[in-house]
Amino acid sequence: MSERKPVPSDLLTIAVEVARQAAETAREMRRDGVSGLATKSTATDVVTAADRAVERQVVAALRELRPADAVLGEEFGEEPGDAVGRGDRPGRDPDAVRWILDPIDGTVNYLYGLPHYAISLAAEVSGTVVAGVVRNAATGAEWTAVRGGGAFRDGTALAGSDQRTLAQSLVATGFGYDAARRVHQARVLAGLMPHVRDIRRFGAAALDLCLAAEGQVDAYYEKGLNVWDHAAGGLVAAEAGLVVAGLRGAEPGPRMLVAAPPALFDDLHEHLVRLDAAGGP
């Protein structure tokens, strides 16, 4: 067993410190010009030298502060910590922490100089995210949450939107990089449009979740998210009082994530099920 059970508020303090430093690196590298551009899953799925540099910086900082912890990052995968192989569960201490990192969420925005890209860092204990921070590297806006402790933007408590009618709701979403998936997502969007006020597409899932948490959009949904896309932002949204879930009782994940206030969730969920939003490629 671990010598001391991790305290979520302590993990958040570490996450905020590390994310602020990482955000400054991303901002400085953007100011100096994007370099090391490459592609991943498709020709439109880009990665930059800054994505890699920021991830390496965060991993190094966490290794210095908490060497026993594992780190899962978007660019380099999972790096086990010293706690792997100890404890009651085969292969891992049950109190071991895993950090979940998106070094630059919104890389295409970063590439184009649009001020909507973020560092997302969450701490997970026993499979549950207990603390998270999302920091917009371009603007300095920062969202934080501890499980059971509420969600905040720059120290101000968040409570989501008070909108109660889907037809009057501004809904954010996003699209995948695969062309066939985009075709399916466009059909879903076309079917949903008559039932909402309007749609917004900002291009960074972690920030979309935080905007929903503070009510700058009323709700958010997207198919195809990885855990690093929503670990921190999903906690912020949930702690702001939103329902964060998949469809038909599923957990939020690659097939679908919906984040909406309770008054809007069921109606939005019904439309997304009807439109087979979790289906397709």
C-alpha positions in Angstrom: 0.0 0.0 0.0 1.0 3.7 -0.4 2.6 5.3 2.6 0.0 8.1 2.4 -3.3 8.1 0.6 -3.2 10.9 -2.0 -5.2 14.0 -1.1 -7.1 15.4 -4.1 -6.5 19.1 -3.1 -2.8 18.4 -2.9 -2.9 16.8 -6.3 -4.7 19.9 -7.7 -2.0 22.2 -6.2 0.6 20.2 -8.1 -1.5 20.1 -11.3 -2.0 23.9 -11.3 1.7 24.6 -10.8 2.8 22.2 -13.5 0.0 23.3 -16.0 0.9 27.0 -15.6 4.5 26.4 -16.4 3.5 24.2 -19.3 1.1 26.8 -20.6 3.9 29.4 -20.6 6.1 27.1 -22.6 3.3 26.6 -25.2 2.7 30.3 -25.4 6.3 31.2 -25.8 6.9 28.5 -28.5 3.8 29.8 -30.4 5.2 33.3 -30.3 8.4 32.1 -31.7 6.6 30.3 -34.6 5.2 26.8 -35.0 7.8 24.1 -35.8 8.2 20.4 -36.1 4.8 20.0 -37.8 3.8 16.4 -38.4 0.5 14.4 -38.8 -0.9 11.5 -36.9 -4.1 9.6 -37.7 -4.9 11.6 -40.8 -3.5 14.5 -42.9 -5.6 16.9 -40.8 -4.6 15.5 -37.4 -1.5 17.6 -36.7 1.1 17.6 -34.0 3.8 20.2 -33.4 7.2 20.4 -31.6 5.4 22.3 -28.9 3.0 19.4 -28.2 6.0 17.1 -27.7 8.0 19.6 -25.7 5.2 20.5 -23.4 4.4 16.8 -22.7 8.1 16.1 -21.9 8.2 19.1 -19.6 5.1 18.0 -17.7 6.3 14.5 -17.3 9.7 15.7 -16.0 8.0 18.0 -13.5 5.7 15.3 -12.2 8.6 12.8 -12.0 10.4 15.4 -9.8 7.5 16.0 -7.6 5.9 12.5 -7.4 8.2 9.9 -8.9 5.9 7.0 -8.0 3.0 8.2 -10.2 2.2 7.1 -13.7 1.6 9.6 -16.5 -0.6 9.1 -19.6 0.0 11.7 -22.3 -1.4 12.1 -25.7 1.9 12.2 -27.6 4.0 9.5 -25.9 1.5 7.2 -24.2 1.8 5.9 -20.6 4.9 6.1 -18.5 4.6 3.9 -15.4 5.8 5.2 -12.1 7.5 3.5 -9.2 4.2 2.4 -7.7 3.6 -0.1 -10.6 4.1 -3.6 -9.3 3.3 -2.9 -5.7 0.2 -3.1 -3.6 -2.8 -5.4 -3.4 -3.9 -5.3 -7.0 -1.6 -7.1 -9.4 0.7 -4.6 -11.1 -0.4 -1.4 -9.3 -0.7 0.1 -5.8 -4.5 0.8 -5.4 -3.7 4.3 -4.1 -1.3 5.0 -7.0 -1.9 8.2 -8.9 -2.1 8.4 -12.7 -1.8 11.8 -14.3 -3.7 12.3 -17.6 -2.3 14.9 -19.9 -3.2 16.7 -23.1 -0.2 18.9 -23.6 -2.0 21.2 -26.1 -5.7 20.6 -26.6 -6.7 22.4 -29.7 -3.5 21.9 -31.8 -5.1 23.2 -35.0 -6.1 26.4 -33.2 -2.5 26.6 -32.0 -1.2 26.1 -35.5 -3.4 29.0 -36.8 -2.8 31.3 -33.9 -6.4 31.1 -32.7 -6.6 31.9 -28.9 -8.4 28.7 -28.0 -5.9 26.0 -27.0 -5.1 24.6 -23.5 -3.1 22.5 -21.2 -5.3 19.8 -19.6 -4.0 17.9 -16.6 -6.0 15.6 -14.4 -5.1 13.3 -11.5 -6.7 9.9 -11.3 -6.8 7.5 -8.3 -8.1 4.0 -8.5 -9.7 4.8 -11.9 -11.5 7.9 -10.8 -10.4 11.4 -11.7 -10.2 13.4 -8.5 -8.6 16.7 -9.5 -8.0 18.6 -12.7 -7.0 21.8 -14.3 -7.5 23.3 -17.7 -5.6 26.4 -18.6 -6.0 28.4 -21.8 -2.4 29.0 -22.7 -3.3 31.9 -25.0 -5.4 33.9 -22.5 -4.4 32.6 -19.1 -7.9 31.6 -18.1 -7.9 28.7 -15.8 -10.5 26.2 -14.6 -10.0 23.8 -11.7 -12.0 21.2 -9.9 -11.6 18.6 -7.0 -14.1 15.8 -6.9 -16.7 16.7 -4.3 -15.3 20.3 -4.0 -16.9 22.2 -6.8 -15.5 23.8 -9.9 -14.0 27.2 -10.4 -12.7 29.6 -13.0 -9.9 31.8 -11.7 -11.4 31.3 -8.2 -15.0 32.0 -9.1 -17.4 29.1 -8.4 -19.2 27.7 -11.5 -22.8 26.4 -11.7 -23.4 25.9 -15.4 -26.2 27.3 -17.5 -29.6 28.0 -16.0 -31.3 27.5 -19.4 -34.1 25.0 -19.2 -35.2 24.7 -22.8 -33.1 22.9 -25.5 -34.7 25.0 -28.2 -33.2 28.1 -26.6 -29.8 26.5 -25.9 -26.4 27.2 -27.5 -24.7 23.8 -27.9 -21.0 23.2 -28.6 -19.6 20.2 -30.4 -16.6 19.0 -32.3 -15.6 16.8 -35.2 -13.2 14.0 -35.8 -10.3 14.0 -38.2 -11.5 11.0 -40.3 -13.5 12.1 -43.3 -16.1 9.3 -43.0 -16.7 10.1 -39.4 -17.1 13.8 -40.2 -19.8 12.9 -42.7 -21.7 11.0 -40.0 -21.2 13.8 -37.5 -22.5 16.4 -40.1 -25.7 14.3 -40.5 -26.2 14.3 -36.7 -25.6 18.0 -36.6 -28.1 18.7 -39.4 -30.7 16.7 -37.5 -30.1 18.5 -34.2 -30.0 22.0 -35.6 -33.8 22.5 -35.8 -34.0 21.7 -32.1 -31.4 24.1 -30.6 -30.8 27.9 -30.6 -27.5 27.4 -32.4 -24.2 25.5 -32.6 -20.6 26.5 -31.7 -17.5 24.6 -32.7 -14.3 25.9 -31.0 -11.9 23.0 -31.6 -10.7 22.1 -28.1 -12.8 19.6 -26.1 -11.3 20.5 -22.7 -12.2 24.2 -23.2 -15.6 23.3 -24.5 -16.3 21.4 -21.3 -15.2 24.3 -19.2 -17.3 26.8 -21.2 -20.3 24.5 -20.5 -19.3 24.4 -16.8 -19.5 28.2 -16.6 -22.6 28.6 -18.8 -20.9 30.3 -21.8 -22.5 27.5 -23.8 -25.5 25.7 -22.5 -24.4 22.2 -23.4 -21.7 20.2 -25.2 -21.5 16.8 -27.0 -18.9 15.1 -29.1 -18.0 11.6 -30.4 -14.5 10.3 -30.6 -12.9 11.9 -27.5 -9.9 10.2 -25.8 -9.5 10.2 -22.0 -6.9 13.0 -22.2 -9.5 15.2 -24.0 -12.0 15.1 -21.2 -10.5 13.9 -18.0 -9.9 17.4 -16.5 -12.6 19.3 -18.3 -15.2 16.5 -17.6 -14.5 16.8 -13.9 -14.8 20.6 -14.1 -18.2 20.2 -15.8 -19.5 17.6 -13.4 -18.4 19.6 -10.4 -20.3 22.6 -11.8 -23.4 20.5 -11.6 -23.6 19.2 -15.2 -24.5 15.6 -16.1 -21.5 14.2 -18.0 -22.2 10.9 -19.6 -22.4 8.8 -22.7 -25.6 7.6 -24.3 -28.1 5.0 -22.9 -26.3 4.9 -19.5 -22.8 4.5 -20.9 -19.8 6.2 -19.4 -18.5 9.2 -21.3 -15.8 8.0 -23.7 -14.9 7.6 -27.4 -18.4 6.7 -28.5 -20.0 9.8 -27.0 -19.7 12.4 -24.3 -22.6 14.7 -23.4 -22.3 17.5 -20.8 -25.4 19.4 -20.0 -27.3 20.8 -17.0 -29.9 18.3 -15.7 -32.7 20.4 -17.1 -31.3 20.0 -20.7 -29.6 16.6 -20.5 -32.6 14.3 -21.2 -33.9 16.3 -24.1 -30.4 16.5 -25.8 -29.8 12.9 -25.0 -33.0 11.8 -26.7 -32.2 13.7 -29.9 -28.7 12.3 -30.0 -30.0 8.7 -29.5 -32.6 9.3 -32.3 -29.9 10.6 -34.6 -27.5 7.6 -33.8 -24.8 10.1 -32.7 -22.7 7.4 -31.1 -22.9 5.3 -34.3 -21.1 5.5 -37.6 -17.3 5.3 -38.1 
